[in-house]
Amino acid sequence: MQIDFASSERCSLGVEVELEVVDRTTRELASGASEILAELGQGHPNAEHPKAKHELLESTVEIITGICQDVGEAKADLSATLAEVQAAANSRGLALMCSGTHPFSDWAPSTSAPTPATCA
């Protein structure tokens, strides 16, 4: 398979962050991604937020930037999307955390997201 890449006038960057969704009371992983993403998708084409996506598990939301010219722009881009995801999580009694793996929850009983994870 051939992948065609377009050149840029100058260097650019894009960032993605995977956020674990946890229950605020138990601190355990929580399957809340679909509800959060459904809320965030309202008003967007195909009811999908352009910068908040499913990951492999229902307990994970991925946020991405657009094509950014510098770190400051990437930080601002991520911060805006993170604020939206946090608000949707908070209204459901959920919180977000970022780590390589949850410190005590077993990932095995987690349910898979309803759509396959995609590369942005």
Order of alpha helices (4+ residues) and beta strands (2+ residues): beta-alpha-beta-beta-alpha-beta
